[in-house]
Amino acid sequence: MTLRLGDLAPDFRQQSTIGELNFHQWKGDSWAVLFSHPADYTPVCTTELGATAKLQQEFARRNVKVLALSVDPVEAHHGWIADINDTQQTKVNFPIVADADRKVSEAYDLIHPNASSTHTVRSLFIIDPAHKVRLIITYPASTGRNFAEILRVIDSLQLTDHHSVATPANWQQGEEVVIVPSLQDEALIREKFPRGYRAVRPYLRLTPQPV
């Protein structure tokens, strides 16, 4: 199965570091970040889980729950967490799923034979409150994930879900946004964007970020 943007994120029930976890039930109406790791005690992933733990308040402020996954058993996860906490000077405060039977890995297409026949690739999914997949990124083993970018994408998704805008290249919170091309009614534009806009081109209209 290949997941695409807009697909329903597969539900699953699996053991984790907080006990049996039913994904959709655990997630509820929150956003979620689900990210996979080839195995426990891997160096790049150790830094990633530490970085994620340090950003927990930022995720919580955006109503985002974080869930990691590895094919190793729960017992190994607990030992790895102790290492992460020690080496990254933090406290892992989100669950790690144990996917020894590969059920989640198969549902989310995380086993890529060209990378490994047994371990998951390092993919990350952003999933919205309706359980729809909104972002998929797969990283090579040698490159650590940029969690500032993950937060930026969440900010963009949450903003554009509620306003008729898109976010331009390298956009950050508080910067100008793009009025979507489908919105052409000038009266409606004035109503939606009372601070006005500037048309660089007829198809490229920039406006202050809605609040």
Salt bridges, closest charged atoms under 4 A:
ASP11 OD2 - HIS24 ND1 3.88
ASP40 OD2 - HIS77 ND1 2.68
GLU48 OE1 - HIS37 ND1 3.79
GLU48 OE2 - ARG122 NH2 2.21
GLU48 OE1 - ARG145 NH2 2.94
GLU58 OE1 - ARG61 NH2 2.74
GLU58 OE1 - ARG62 NH1 2.76
ASP128 OD2 - ARG134 NH1 3.13
GLU149 OE1 - ARG152 NE 2.70
ASP155 OD1 - ARG62 NE 2.61
ASP161 OD1 - ARG134 NH2 2.81
GLU176 OE1 - ARG198 NH2 2.75
